[in-house]
Amino acid sequence: MAETIGQVLDDIGPSPDFAIVFMSGYFKNRFGQIHSALLELLAPKTLMGCTADAVVYGAKEIEDQSALTIFAGNFEGHATSVRIPDVLDFSIDALLADNGVGAHTMLLLADPFSFPAEETISQLRSSYPHIQVIGGLVSSAQPRPSASLFLDGEIYSDGAVALLIGGSVQIEPLVSQGCRPIGTPLIVTKSEGNLVHELGGQPALKRLEGMIDSMEENERLQATHGLHVGRVIDEHKADFVPGDFLIRAVLGADSDSGVVAIGDVAPVGSTIQFQVRDARAATDELEHQVSRTATGGGALLFTCNGRGTKLFETPNHDASRLAACIPGEVVAGMFCAGEIGPVSAQSFLHGFTASAAIFRD
């Protein structure tokens, strides 16, 4: 721990504008001590951190070892600490009325058991559409943990903590949901909530079966084992690429009615396209997203705990590809139980995703 803090002090000096800390394994048992040492020795103006099942350091994903990683820096802007409670009836407007002025990014860490992530992100998307939300749900949390989050001088076991970033510093999001589109985009012509009755005027299941029947055998096998659906968020585009879709699971279908159930609402008039998720699709999409990203000064990576060596044949898959576009491989992050990031400028909670915040000053 002292060596890690010392490295930060050598690189950027004392009292950086912000510091974000992730810890796994043995270090989780020293949560309070690490928090106190960071406050005393590093003394950042704002401090945020959490526990994790695995952490990211540079181009490495440290999955089965104890590790501590710190992402800290100074920038032309401001970072404001925000504590978000673990209840549904709090007011986002009251919470951000003052702090949200001039902010363009929220970096959010949350407990998955107590924090209403979907509802909170939906409120933020509606009330503060200019604020992009990037972060993740703590992967190592247990119901009623003694401590899993800290913010400045306080330690928490529930809810969420966040940093609101504003000013001239630029933070570019990168979201790779790990899916590959199959078939063609289709217009929802009849639906009810998450039940899709018709696509392009035909029963949804009939459309889906026809698409699967037209595939080659290997693609058909992928579709039967990992079928998802993507809903286009920005309907103003003429053509759609993987980053334009919000990915959700196909939950089931009814052969009598021809209805397909998905893990999302599907309003009439929206565009959807079926997707497959596997290691190859995840690699292709991440490499495509990284290729579109300009070089940054540092990055935070939030990757799903279902990725890593559980999904890919080689270790360090996501971290190494993101670090390739960051001079000095200044990357830190964690494995998550849910990842947060924007699709077409609207923020959502994802699964099996790699989400990143790339800092530019």
Residue pairs with C-beta under 8 A, 6 or more apart in sequence:
1 27
1 30
1 33
1 34
1 37
1 68
2 37
2 41
4 68
4 69
4 70
5 37
5 38
5 41
5 42
5 70
8 16
8 19
8 42
8 70
8 72
9 41
9 42
12 72
12 73
12 74
14 42
14 43
15 42
15 43
15 44
15 45
16 42
16 44
16 45
16 72
16 73
16 74
17 44
17 45
17 46
17 73
17 74
17 75
17 77
17 78
17 79
18 44
18 45
18 46
18 47
18 48
18 72
18 73
18 79
18 163
19 38
19 42
19 44
19 46
19 47
19 48
19 49
19 70
19 71
19 72
20 48
20 49
20 70
20 71
20 72
20 107
20 163
20 300
20 332
21 34
21 38
21 47
21 48
21 49
21 50
21 68
21 69
21 70
21 71
22 49
22 50
22 51
22 52
22 55
22 56
22 68
22 69
22 332
22 333
22 334
23 31
23 34
23 49
23 50
23 51
23 52
23 55
23 67
23 68
23 69
24 51
24 52
24 53
24 54
24 55
24 62
24 65
24 66
24 67
24 68
24 140
24 334
25 65
25 66
25 67
26 66
27 34
27 66
27 67
27 68
28 51
28 140
31 51
31 146
31 147
31 148
31 150
31 155
32 147
32 155
34 49
34 68
35 49
35 150
35 155
38 44
38 47
38 49
38 70
39 47
39 153
42 70
42 72
44 72
45 79
46 79
46 80
46 81
46 152
46 163
47 81
47 150
47 151
47 152
48 81
48 107
48 109
48 150
48 151
48 152
48 161
48 162
48 163
49 109
49 149
49 150
50 109
50 138
50 148
50 149
50 150
50 161
50 334
51 138
51 140
51 141
51 145
51 147
51 148
52 138
52 139
52 140
52 334
52 335
52 336
53 63
53 139
53 140
53 305
53 334
53 335
54 61
54 62
54 63
54 64
54 67
54 139
54 305
54 308
54 334
54 335
55 61
55 62
55 67
55 68
55 69
55 332
55 333
55 334
55 335
56 62
56 69
56 301
56 303
56 318
56 319
56 331
56 332
56 333
56 334
56 335
57 67
57 69
57 319
57 331
57 332
58 319
58 323
58 329
58 330
58 331
59 316
59 319
59 320
59 323
59 324
59 329
59 331
60 315
60 316
60 319
60 320
61 303
61 308
61 315
61 316
61 317
61 318
61 319
61 335
62 69
63 308
63 309
63 315
63 335
69 332
69 333
70 332
71 298
71 300
71 330
71 332
71 333
73 297
73 298
73 359
75 167
75 169
75 359
75 361
76 167
76 168
76 169
76 361
77 165
77 166
77 167
77 168
77 169
78 102
78 165
78 166
78 167
79 163
79 164
79 165
80 99
80 103
80 163
80 164
80 166
81 151
81 152
81 161
81 162
81 163
82 95
82 96
82 99
82 106
82 161
82 162
82 163
82 164
83 151
83 154
83 156
83 159
83 160
83 161
83 162
84 90
84 95
84 108
84 110
84 115
84 120
84 159
84 160
84 161
84 162
85 159
86 111
86 114
86 115
86 116
86 158
86 159
86 160
87 116
88 116
88 119
92 120
92 123
92 124
92 127
92 128
93 127
96 103
96 127
96 128
96 164
99 164
100 128
100 131
100 164
101 166
102 166
102 167
103 131
103 164
103 165
103 166
104 130
104 131
104 132
104 165
104 166
104 171
105 131
105 132
105 133
105 134
105 164
105 165
105 166
105 171
105 357
106 124
106 131
106 132
106 133
106 134
106 135
106 162
106 163
106 164
106 165
107 134
107 135
107 162
107 163
107 165
107 300
107 357
108 133
108 134
108 135
108 136
108 160
108 161
108 162
108 340
109 135
109 136
109 138
109 149
109 160
109 161
109 162
110 117
110 135
110 136
110 137
110 138
110 149
110 159
110 160
110 161
111 137
111 138
111 141
111 145
111 148
111 149
111 156
111 157
111 158
111 159
111 160
112 137
112 138
112 139
112 141
112 337
112 338
113 141
113 142
113 143
113 144
113 158
114 158
114 159
115 137
115 158
115 159
115 160
117 137
117 160
117 338
117 340
117 349
118 349
120 160
121 133
121 340
121 347
121 348
121 349
124 131
124 133
124 347
125 133
125 346
125 347
125 348
129 345
129 346
131 164
132 171
132 173
132 341
132 342
132 345
132 347
133 340
133 341
133 342
133 347
134 171
134 173
134 300
134 302
134 340
134 341
134 342
134 347
134 355
134 356
134 357
135 162
135 302
135 339
135 340
135 355
136 302
136 334
136 336
136 337
136 338
136 339
136 340
136 355
137 336
137 337
137 338
137 339
137 340
137 349
138 148
138 149
138 334
138 336
138 337
139 305
139 334
139 335
139 336
139 337
140 148
141 148
141 337
144 157
145 157
146 157
147 155
147 156
147 157
148 156
148 157
149 155
149 156
149 157
149 159
149 160
149 161
150 156
150 161
151 161
165 171
168 361
169 359
169 360
169 361
170 359
170 360
170 361
171 357
171 358
171 359
171 360
172 293
172 294
172 296
172 357
172 358
172 360
173 341
173 342
173 355
173 356
173 357
173 358
174 289
174 290
174 293
174 299
174 322
174 341
174 354
174 355
174 356
174 358
175 243
175 289
175 339
175 341
175 342
175 343
175 350
175 353
175 354
175 355
175 356
176 282
176 285
176 286
176 288
176 289
176 318
176 353
176 354
176 355
177 242
177 245
177 247
177 285
177 343
177 350
177 352
177 353
178 247
178 277
178 281
178 282
178 285
178 286
178 307
178 352
178 353
178 354
179 228
179 230
179 242
179 245
179 247
179 275
179 276
179 277
179 281
179 282
179 285
180 242
180 275
180 276
180 277
180 278
180 280
180 281
180 284
180 285
181 230
181 240
181 242
181 245
181 273
181 274
181 275
182 211
182 215
182 219
182 223
182 273
182 274
182 275
182 276
183 211
183 273
183 274
184 273
185 232
185 240
185 271
185 272
185 273
186 199
186 200
186 207
186 271
186 272
186 273
187 199
187 200
187 269
187 270
187 271
188 196
188 198
188 199
188 266
188 267
188 268
188 269
188 270
188 271
188 272
189 198
189 199
189 200
189 201
189 268
190 196
190 197
190 198
190 268
191 197
191 198
191 266
191 267
191 268
193 265
194 251
194 261
194 262
194 263
194 264
194 265
194 266
195 259
195 260
195 261
195 266
196 204
196 259
196 260
196 261
196 262
196 266
196 272
197 203
197 204
197 257
197 258
197 259
198 204
199 207
199 208
199 272
200 207
203 257
203 258
203 259
204 253
204 258
204 259
204 260
205 253
205 254
205 255
205 258
205 259
205 260
206 258
208 253
208 260
208 274
211 274
212 220
212 223
212 224
213 220
215 223
219 276
222 276
222 278
223 274
223 276
226 276
226 277
226 278
227 249
227 250
227 274
227 275
227 276
228 247
228 248
228 249
228 250
228 274
228 275
228 276
228 277
229 247
229 248
229 249
229 250
229 262
229 264
229 272
229 273
229 274
229 275
230 242
230 244
230 245
230 246
230 247
230 248
230 272
230 273
230 274
230 275
231 245
231 246
231 248
231 264
231 266
231 270
231 271
231 272
232 240
232 244
232 245
232 270
232 271
232 272
232 273
232 344
233 244
233 245
233 246
233 343
233 344
233 346
234 244
234 344
234 345
235 269
235 270
235 271
237 244
240 271
240 273
241 288
242 285
242 288
243 285
243 288
243 289
243 343
243 344
244 343
244 344
245 273
245 275
245 343
246 264
246 343
246 348
247 275
247 277
247 350
247 353
248 262
248 263
248 264
249 262
249 263
250 260
250 261
250 262
250 263
250 274
251 261
251 262
251 263
252 260
252 261
253 259
253 260
253 261
254 261
262 272
266 272
275 281
277 352
279 311
279 312
279 313
282 307
282 311
282 312
282 352
283 312
283 317
286 317
286 318
286 321
286 354
287 321
290 321
290 322
290 324
290 325
293 325
293 358
294 325
294 360
295 325
295 326
295 327
296 325
296 326
296 358
296 359
296 360
297 326
297 327
297 330
297 359
297 360
297 361
298 326
298 330
298 331
298 358
298 359
299 322
299 323
299 326
299 330
299 331
299 333
299 356
299 357
299 358
299 359
300 331
300 332
300 333
300 356
300 357
300 359
301 318
301 319
301 322
301 331
301 332
301 333
301 334
301 354
301 355
301 356
302 333
302 334
302 336
302 339
302 340
302 341
302 354
302 355
302 356
303 318
303 319
303 333
303 334
303 335
303 336
303 339
303 353
303 354
303 355
304 335
304 336
304 338
304 339
304 350
304 351
304 352
304 353
304 354
305 335
305 336
305 337
306 351
306 352
307 317
307 318
307 335
307 352
307 354
308 315
308 317
308 318
308 335
309 315
311 317
311 352
318 354
319 331
319 333
322 331
322 354
322 356
323 329
323 331
325 358
326 358
333 356
338 349
338 350
338 351
339 349
339 350
339 351
339 353
339 354
339 355
340 347
340 348
340 349
340 350
340 355
341 347
341 348
341 350
341 353
341 355
341 356
342 348
